[in-house]
Amino acid sequence: MRMTSKSDLLLWPTTLLALALCGGSNRVFAWTYPEHRDIAVLAVGGLDTQKQATFDRLWQEARKGDERRLCARGADTDQGLAPKCIDWAALSGIAGDHSCSSRKMLETVLESDWILVVADIAAQLKTDLARIPITATPEQTEHEGGKVAAARERLASKKYRAERVNALRTADIRLQRADPGYAIRADANLAHFLLARPDTRLDPYEYGILALKPGAKLNAGGVYVWFHISALQKASRLTDNRLSATARAEVARAALFDEAFALHFLEDIYASGHVAGSWGDVSQRKGTHDFYNQNGLEVFTWKGRDHTIVLMGDAHMRPQDAALAASAVRKSLAQVLDAATGRSRGYILPPAPDTPLVADEFDICSTTIFPDRGAELGSRGKGKYAAILNEITLYTPVPGLGPGLGALPRSRSEVGTFIGLAGAIDARYIDGGFVPSQNGGGWIGGLDIGFRAGLGLEGAMGSSGDGLVFGQIGLRANTPSSNDAEETALENLGGSLSAAIPARAGVSARLRAPFYLAPWDLLFLSPMYLFDRERYMQMAVTAANGGLIPWQQGWATRYGRFQFVLGRELGVTLFGILGGTQLAAPSRPPGGQGRVVDYKSVFLDLPIFEYRPYRSFSSNQSSSVIFQLFAGVDFPYDESVRSPEGAPPIDLDPVYSIGIRLVFDWRYYY
């Protein structure tokens, strides 16, 4: 049996914290809630008169008994801030992101107290995003006005991107409070992404079988088809005149909720970051997702490979993106409406007399693969629903290739384990010296070089988050203080010993981790991960995004990122263990030459405020420059008088300081 070592005990809580933060770091849904809803509103508004009437009738049937919670209009174009009810169009925003199945979505919408809070947050996010222009990056445009014009354009682009980051950050934190499962709901699978193509020879029918076969990984196209078929089957039962009014209401509700859940994933298919490819580790998936959402992606559809289109992604939706997705949503909804009325679309919809009258309970959060749905899908596009599905899927974007030749360039977010080097130079003002009678203040400079290892999670819910966890070990050297030793002839000797605090060197260490309510609380509470994993992960995600009292939220600007970080990071330096450290102290009694004192000390520094003006990232490395305002305290111990022999001992006092540090941080992710 292997014995548990002391180092194992020290690493145990840090490991659990890292696991919890990793679990919540994969928040890469597609369109935001208001974007999903806008697409659905646009789709319903484009229905022809006959189908619009059918939709309105079915929605009124579905509302029976819950008229206060379900809005009178299925797609309310006049809905503003603080909605008092949920319309059908909002369901596509709730699906997937705030519920794991059509059945659970129905329960959430009708029974939860928090869903209206989520709708209010989404409405505010829509207003906030509408004020921010969507611009190309400076690298994507040509500059005709020279360097000055280019610089202005770059600053404007950075300003708008910072405003968008801040709006999303505010909404995400509010959504996490309203819906505790928000950040971790989709971390088990890739249901919101298109399945990457294994090669270029795949035709749409082969791709469909690959995406939906039993055992296939959950993907956006497959989830759409699963719930769309469920909606069609239920809608087809509405043609049975033997159904009671109560049964019709149940079936209409189940069909519309199944379809809304399906449409969330059909809409996801038109988000650029979800077309580019979902393969790779979480850092590559999130980085690639974010890059293409912001910068756009040229794609072509299965049916029209001679014509390409440009898509944008999450929180960057343009009117043309909404119109394109709405066209597909409108076709899909029209199929359900025609199935409900028995209207022919040029093909025969297979009967489904045994279909349950309740919303589909297939849970996309508790599984990673598709179960067997039987012969409904068939093979080579010849299943029972082939014709009706081809009407939609043939016009969807062709997903990017998987790993290998021809794959789209990958980007990477700062998520995952890393090793690195950090160099820091600082200057701090001290309130005196270790000797109790030393009252004159002064300055000390410092240089610190260290090796780091940790977990990068600076985007747990977005690029403004900070879930960074690391440990560092290194060496630190201090200059002599600018104030001289007082009341001793030794001060006249010159050199380092004449300073109140002479030059010295020591071993340094540094630890950084987010906290929920009080510094290091997640480390102390880490055993909670073993018996209440979900609650601990929710706490970790909250911590990474500013804490329960969100006073440590990062704030993005065109000039860089600012953050209050007190309590997240602690630096420790041990002076005296690499060699003797000495200082000059007054004689006791007065009148002598003074005393030479040997001592050791522990210097603690706490960063208070942080500014990061620069960061660069490649596929596996990052570098950044950081400015920190910090406070410090130096605790002396083990003091003894070296000379003159027989001189009385001395008790040294702590020294308090405040300073500015410039850090260069380089990391290699693996």
N, C-alpha and C positions, 0 to 999 in steps of 0.2 A: 504494500500500500504506500502511495506517495504521500509524504508529509507536506503540510501546508507551510510554506516559508513566510517570513515576515514580508518579503517583497510581494508575494501573492496577495497577502491581506491588504497591502497598500494599493495594489493595482485593481483589486476587485471592484470597489465602488466606481473608479474611473471607467472601467470597462463597461459596467452596467449603464452608466451615464451616456457613454458613447453609443451603446446599442439603442438606447431610448431616443437619442437625438437622430440617429440614422433612420430609425423607424418613422420619424416624422419629417424627414427631409425630402421626400419625393412628391411634394405637392406640385404636380405638373399637369393639372387639368387643362382643358382647352379653353374655349371662349369663357369669359366671365359670365356670371349670372345675368346681368342686364343685356349682354350681347346675345346670349342664348334666347332671352325673352324677345329682344328686338327682331331676331330672325323669325321667330314663330309668329309674332304680330304681323310682320311683313308677309309671311306666307299665307296666313288666314285672310289678310286684306286683299290678296290677289286671287282668291277663289272666285269662280264664276257664280252667278246669282243662284243657280240651282244648288250647287254644293255649299254655298254659304248658308242657305236656308237649312240644309240637312245638318250642317255643323251646329248651327244655333239650336235646332230642335234637340239634337243629341246632348248638347251641353246642358240645356234646361232639364232634360231627363236626368242627367248625371248629378245635377245639383240638388235634387229632391231630398229634403231632410237636412241639408247642410247649406242652405241658402245664405246664411250669415258668413260662413267661412269661404264659400266658393262664389266668386263675383258673378254678377248678372250677365256680364259680357265675357265671352270666352277669350277675346283678345281686345282688351280695353286700351285704346289708343290715347285716352285722356288720363290714364293713371299717372300720378305724380309721386311726390315724396310721401312717406308714411302710409302706404296702402293699407286699407282696412280689411282686405280680402285677397284671396289668391285666384287669379284667372288661369285659364288653361294654358295660355302662352307662357306663364311663369313656370309651369311644370317642367319644361325642358331645361330650365336653369337649376331647378331643384334636383332633378334626376342626376344620379351619378355623384355629383359633388356633395349633396346633402341627403342622399338616400342611396341604398344599395340594391334595391329592387323596386319594381312597380308597386308591389304590395306594401312595402315599407314606406314608399313615397306617399301612398294613399293615407296610411296611418299617420304619418308625419304631418301632412297637410291638414287633416281633419282634427287631429287630437293634440298636437304639440303646442306649447305656449310660445316657443321660440321662432317658429317659421315666419311669423309676421315681422319679427325683429330682423330676420335675415332679408326679407323682402324690402324692408325699410333701408337697410344697409346697401342693398343692391341698387335701389333707386337713387341713393345719394352718390354711389360710385358712378352711376351713369351720368349724373350731373357733373361730377368732378372731371371725368374723362372727356366729356363733350367740350370742355373749355380748353383742352390741350391739343394743339395741332399734331398730326402724325407726319413726321418729317423723315427724309432719308438721312442717313449718316453722312458726314462730310466726305468720307471716302467714296460714297456712291454718286457724288455729283462733281461736275466740272466747275471750276472757278474761273470766271472771266474778269473779276474785279481786282485781281492781285491778292497779295498776302493779307492785307488788311480785311478785305471782304471775306476771304476764306476764314480768317480768325473769328470774325463776327458770326459767320454762319456756324462755325464749330461751337461757339459759346451758346448760340440760340438752340442748336440741336441738343446740346448737353442740358440746357435749362429745361426743355420740354421733356426729355427723358427722365430727368430728376423729378420733375413734377408728377410724371406718370408713376414712377417708382414710389413716391410718397403717397399718392392717392391709393395705389394698390396695397401698400403697407398698412395704411390706416384701415382700409376695408377688411383686409385679411385678419388683422388683429381683432377687429370688432366681430367678424364672422366666427373666429375661433372662440370668442367668449360666448357668443350666442349658441353656437353649435360645437360643443367640445370635440366631436369626432371629425371636424372639418379637415384638419391638416393631415390626419393619418388614415382617412377613409380609403384612399386609393393606393396605399403603399404596398399592397400585397400583389398587385398585378399591373398589366399594361393595357387595361380595358379601354382607356381613352386614346390609344395610339393605333394607327394603322400597322398591320403586320408588314414588316419589311419583305421585299421580294428576294428570293434566294438567287435568281438569275434573270436575265432579260428575255428568255424564251417563253416565260409563263404567259398564257393568254388569260383573259378575265375569268373564264370558267374554271380553269385549273387553279387560279388564285383563290376563287371563291371556295372551292373544295378544301384547299390548304388552310384557309382561314377559319373554316367552320367544322372540319372533321372532328370526330370525338378525340379528345386528348389535345387538340390544338390550344395554344395559349390564347387567353382572352385578348381580344382586339376590338377596335371600334367598329369595323365593318361587321364582324361576327355578332357583336352584342346588338347592333342595330337590327340585323336580320332576325335574330332570336325574338326580340320583343315586337318587331313589326309583324312577324308571322302570328304571334300571340294576339295582337290587336286585330289582324284580319280574321282570324278564326272566331273571335268573340263577336266582331262586327257582323260576320255572316249569320250568326244566330239571331240577329235582330230581324231577319226576314221571316222568322217563324211567327205567324200570327197567333199561335197558341200560348205564347209567353204572356204571363200576367203583367200588369203595369209595374208591379214591384220588381219582377224579374227583369223586365226591360230596362228599368232604371239601373239595376245592378250591372247588367251586361254593358249598357252604354257607358257607365262610369269606368268599368274595368277596361273596355276597349280604348277609351280616350286616354286613360292613365298609361296603359301599355304603350300606346303610340307615342305619347309625350316622352316616356322614358326612352323609347327607341330613337326618337328624334334628337335627343341630346347627343347621341353618338354619331348620328348622321351629320349633324352640324359640326362635331369634332373633326370629321373627315376633311372639312374645308378650312381647317386651321393649319397654317404652314408648318408650325413646329411639330405637328402630329403626322405630317406626311413625310417629313425628312428621314425618318427612321428611328425606331425605338430601341435598337440594339446597343449593347455596351453596358458598362456599369452605371450606377445611379448618377455619378458625376457627368459622364458623357451624355446620358439621356437628358438630364436637366439642362446642361450647358447647350447642347444642340437644339433642344426645344426652345430655350430662351433666345438663342441667337437668331434662328429663322423666324420666330414670331416677331421680333423687332425689325429684322432686315428684309423679310419677305422671301418668297421662293417661287421660281418659275416652274410650273407643272403642266402636264397634259393629262387628258382623261383617257379612259380605256377606249371610248368610242371615237374620240377625235384627236388622234395622235399627230395630225397635221396642223393643229392649232394649239398654242400654249396660252396659259393664263398665269398671272402673278397673284399669289395669295399672301395675305398677312395673317397674324395670329393673335393670341390672347391679348386683350386690352389694347390692340392696335387695329381693330376692325374698321374698315372703310365702307362707305355705302356700296361700292361694287362687290366687296366681300360678302356683305349681308345679302345683297340681291342674289348672288350666285348660290349661296347656301339656302336662301329662302325658296328658290326655284325647285331645288331637290326636295325640301321639306313639303312644299305645296303638292308636288306629285305624290309623295308618300301619303300625306293626309288624304288626298283625293281618292287614293285606292281604298283606304279604310271607309271613307264616306260612301263610295260606290258599293263596297261590300255590304254595308249596313242597309242599303236600299235595294240590293239585287240588281243594280244597274250594270250592264255589260260593258267591259272595256276591251273586247276583242279576244278574250280568253275566258276559260271556265275556272272559277275559283273552287277548289275542292271543298266538299262539305265537311263540317267539323261539328257534328251533333254532340259529341262527348266532351267538348271543350268546357272547362270549369267556368263558372259565372263570375269568378273573382280575379282580381289583378294578379299577374304573373309573379311568383315568389322566387324565381331564380336569382340568387344573391351573387352579385358580381364582386363583392368585397371579401367573401369567405372562401372563394375558390380561385384557382389560377388557370384552369383549363375548362374547355367546353365538354359537357356530358353528351351522350348519344341522344340525338333527337329523332332517331328512326329514319324512315324513308322520305320525310318531308322535303329534304334538300336534294336527294338523289345524287347523281354523279354526272360530270361533264355538262352541267347546266341543264339536266333533263329531269330534275325533281318536280314535284307537284306545284311548287311555287316559282319555278324557273322563270316563266314569262313575266310575272308580276315583279320579281326581284330585278330582272335584267332591265326593266324600265327605269329603275333608279340607279342601280350600281354601275351600269355601263357608262354613266355620265359623271362618275366620281373621279377624283384625281388618282393617278397611278402612284402608289407609294414608292419611296426611294428604295434603292437596293440595300441589302444587308451587308455585313462586313466582307471586304474583298475588293477586287478591281471594279472601278466605276462608282463606288459608293460616294455619296455626298461628303464633303469635308465635315469633320466633326469638331464641335467646340466642347468646352469643358467648364463646368462651374466649380467653385471651390468647395466641393463636397467629397469627402473621403479621407483616407489616412495619408499622412505626409511626413517627410523628414525635411529639415531645412536648417539654414543658418540665419542668425540675426545679429546685426551689429548696431550698437546704439552709442550716441554721444550725448551728454547732458550737462547742464549747468544748474546748480541749485543754490539758493540762498539759505544759510544756516543762521540760527538765532544766537550763536555764541560758540562755546566750546564744551568739551567734556569737563574741564575744571570748573567747579562751582562758581568761582569768582570771575570767570571769563564772560563778560557781558557784551562785548563788541561783536556785531554780526559780520559776516563775510561770505565769500563765494567759494564753491568747490566745483571743479570740472570732473567729469567721469567718462570712461570708455568701457563698454561692455561688449564682449563677443561670446556668443553661445550657440550650442547645437540644440535644435528643437525637434520634437516628434509629437504628433497629435492628430486631431481629427478636424478637418475643415468643414464647417457647416454654416458658412456665412450667408446662405440663402435658404434656410429651413422652410420659410414660407414666401420667400421673395428675396430679391437682391439687396434689400435693406436690412435683412435680418443679420444676427450675429450669434451663431451657436458655436463659435470657435472654442476648441478645447486643445490645450497643449501643455507640455512640460518642457522645461529648458534647463540645461546645465552649461556653465561657462566660467569665464574669468572676468574680473572687473578690476580696473585700476583707477585710482583717484589722484588728482593733483593736490598739492598742499592748499589749505584754505588761504584766502587772501588776507584774513585777519591774523595778526601776530599773537604769540603767547604774551601774557601780561604778568607783571610783578615778578619777573625772574631775569637774571642776567643772561640766561641761555638764549633769550630772544635776540641778543646782539651778535650771536654767532653767525647768523645768516643761514641760508640753505633751508632745507625742508624742516629741520627740527625747530626752527624759530617760529614756524606757523602754529596757530592754535591747534590745528589738526594737521599733522604732517602727511606727506604723500604715503600711500599704502596700496596694497593689492590683496585681493581675496577671491574666494570661490563663490560664484553667483548661481542662483537658481530662480526659476520663474514658473508660475502656474497660472493658467487662465481657464475659466469655465463660467458659463452663464449661471444665473441663479433665479429661482422662482420668487421668493419673498425676501430671503436674507442670504448673504454671501455663503457659498459652499453648501447650501441646504440640499441641493440635488445629490451631492456626494454622500452626505450623511443619511439621506433618505433612500439611497440606491437599493437596499434590500427590498423596498416596496415593489421594485420591478419584477421580483420573483412571484409575488402573489396578487398584485394588482397592476399588471403590465399596462393596460389601457390608461388608467389614471396617471401613472407615472410618466407615460409618453406625452400625455396632454400637458402635464406640468413642464416637461422638458421643452416642448414646442413653445409654450407660453414664455418660458425663461429665455429661449433663444431670440424671442422677438420683443424683448423689453421688460419681461417679468410681469407678475400679477398687477403691480402698479407700474404701468408702462413708462417709467421715467428714463429708461435706458434705450429707447427706440433710436435707431440710426436715422439721420435726416440727410437726404441726398440734395445737393445743389449743383449748379453748373460748375462750381469751383472745387467740388470735392464733397466728402461725406463727413458729417459731424456726429459725435455720439458721446453721451455721458456714460462713463464706464466704471464709476466708483464701486468697488466690491467684486468686480469680475476678474481682476488680475492682481496678483501679489508677487513682488520680487523680494528675494532674500539674498543678502551677501554676508559671508562669514569672513571677517577680517582678522588676521593674526594666525590663521591655521597654516598658511604657507611660509611663515617666517615672522620674526618679531616685529611688532608695531610699537612705537614709542611716541611720547609727547613730553613737553616741558611743563612743569607745574611749579608754583611759588614755593619757597622754603617755608617750613613750619618749625620753629617760629620764624617770622619775617627777618630779612637782613642777610640771608645766605645767598649762595649762587643759584639756588633753585633745585628742583628734584627732576630726575629723569624717570619717567613712569613707563613700565611695560604694561600692555593691556591687550585685550581682544574685544571685538564688538560684533553685534549682529545688526545689520542695517536692513530695515524693511521699507519698501516703497510701494505706494498705492497709486496707480494711475487714476486720475479724476475725470479728465476730459480728453477726447481724442479727435484728431482731424487727419483725414487721409486724402491728400490732393491727387495722388497718383497711384495707379495700379495697372500692371501689365500681366496678361495671362496667355500662355501657349497651351498646347495640348496636354502637357504634363508638368508645367512649371508656372509659378507665379512670382511676381516681385512687386513690392509696394513700399512706399515711403509714408511714414506715419509720424505725426507730431503729437506728443502727449504732455499734458499738464499733470504733474504728480506731486504728492506729498510724501515725506519720508521721516523716519525716526531712527536714530542710531543708538542702540543700547550697549553700553560698555559693560564688560565683566572681566573677572580674573585679573584685576589690576594689582600691580605690585611695584614698589619703588626700587629701581635698580641702583641709583646713586643719589646723594652720597650714602655710604653705608650707615645703617642705623637710623636713617631719617624716618619720621613717622609715616604711617600708611596714609592713603588718600582714597576717598570714595568719589568716583566720577559720576557725572549726571548724564542723562540722555540728551541728545542733540536733535532738535526738530528742524525740518527744512521744507522748502517748496521749490520746485524747479520745472524746467522744460527739457524734454527729451526728444531727440530725432532718431527714429528707428528705421533701418533698412531691413526688410523682412523678405527672405527668399525661401520658397518651398518647392519641393519636388513631390508630386503626387504619384502614388502607385497603387 
